[in-house]
Amino acid sequence: MSSRCPRCGSGNIIGYMGEWECMDCGYKFKLSTSHTISKKVSSRERVLVRRLVMIAAVLVVSPWLLILLIPLFPYEIRLPIGGVVAILLIASGLYILLLILYAILRLAFKK
């Protein structure tokens, strides 16, 4: 259930017969409206987080798979593949740092 005021985000709300009132800002609202909005935002955030995790998994796993497969390639192909692996390792490290920064900023600016 939604336990926050849609206007100010305060948890200091009181409800009676489907109508809620915020004790901090005085805003009156119906539970169904605020609950529907919070469900939409949370499902959107879940989809975003799933996508970010899938991208991170691909960026982290793919260089290591290529590293394991390098000895199977002929010598002429190993050098370019090594360059690709280095680029993928750098990209995965930067992406993981960006994910950590995103998580920290989400926590810092959460209402």
C-alpha positions, 0 to 999 in steps of 0.5 A: 500500500502507498503510505506517502503523500503524493505532493510532499512525500511525507509518510505522516498521512491519515486515511478514513473511508478511502480519502487520505490527508497529509498532516504535513502539507494538508493535501487530500487524496484518494488511495487508489490514485496514489497507489496506481501512480506508485505502481507505474513508477516502480514497474518502470524502475524494475524494467530499467534495472533489469536492462542495466543488469543484463547489459552489465552481465554481457559486458562482464562475461563476454571478455572472459569468454573471449579470453578463454577462446583466444588459444583456439584461434590461429596466431594471425587472429589472436592479436585483433581479438586481444585488442577487442578483449582489452576494449571490452574489459575497459568498457565493462569496468566503466559500465560497472562504475556508472552503475555504482554511481547510478545506485548512489545517486538514486539513494542520495536523491530518493524522496 
